[in-house]
Amino acid sequence: ETPRLRLGSAAAPQARARATRPEGSMSSHYAPPAPRAGTYDSSQNPGNAQSTATPFMERTFPCGSLFGIPIKIHVLFPIYMLITALYGFSGGDPEYGGMQLLLNGPVLFGTVLVHELGHCFATWHVGGQVRQILLWPLGGLAYVGHDGDASDDLKVSIAGPLTHIPQSLVWVVLLAASNNGQVSLTLERDAFFANLCREAIVINVALFAFNLLVPAYPLDGGRIFCASLLLCGVGVSTAATVTVYVSAVLALLIIALGVYLYNVMSIFVGAWVGAKAYELYKVNQQGRLDLHPVFNKYCDGGGSNPGGGGGAQPRSADAGAGGIAGAL
């Protein structure tokens, strides 16, 4: 996940009044131990020459740092903000356009960033390493790594979704303060800030439920599912196989739901989940789970069996960088 991919799933929110909402202070001097293995890079095939093209997920620009963690923005994020804002204003309703701009910009940015910070703080708590946070239209990625066991993986995975509880409470307090002490999720006329708070509450509740209850890798729920299987004594390769099939089925369901609701972002999320499930399938079939960010720490050497020999070192471009904790 993190990279862990705990789609913080933050697919684009849309105002309920006009459209269907899609479903994607630690010390900066802290020096945790380096993780044992790197991140699997699907653009590389072991034994083949590395491409000189910039990987898609590395097409980013810096956006400062927080708690000593570099924050990067994918080039598609501002494009996404611009498209949703133009769509909002295209109907001739400035209030709706402003709502879309704020929801898909600062609100979404801040919500996913806090989610990813939850993963980062939990990684530090288990003695791991935090490399960076990346925000993109489908959510966020916290690039983290640690040498802990499956119980530590579970802690790191669940930490992101749990941040939506205090975030929701903050928006509830703001809603009450702006609405004469009353809290209702029903949108009202001439109540721009109150409606913004309502939408933010729904976004946080949706992300909390989606990331915890959908066990599809690379979402947080998928990582929680993986860690739970390993804690129950399931073999590494078997856990990977189960994760692949569960994720593939859920990917198809998410895509089907997106088609049914005419929700493009849901289709993208489903396609992304399916692509990541296929990557996991490939490395498992090749016996190279040591290249995968979720399972590499359980592979001693170069195979998919824990304790298996071979002594091969991970050949990832980010060897030593750790996994990705993702938020959708």
Secondary structure, DSSP 8 states (H G I E B T S, - for coil): ---B-----------TTTS--------TT------SS----TT--TTS----S--GGG-EEEEEEETTEEEEEETHHHHHHHHHHHHHHHTS-HHHHHHHHHIIIIIHHHHHHHHHHHHHHHHHHTT-EEEEEEEETTEEEEEEE----HHHHHHHHHHHHHTHHHHHHHHHHHHHHHTTT----S--TT-HHHHHHHHHHHHHHHHHHHHHH---TTSHHHHHHHHHHHHTT--HHHHHHHHHHHHHHHHHHHHHHHHHTT-HHHHHHHHHHHHHHHHHHHHHHTT-GGGSTTTGGG-SSSSSSTT---------TTTTS-EEEEE-
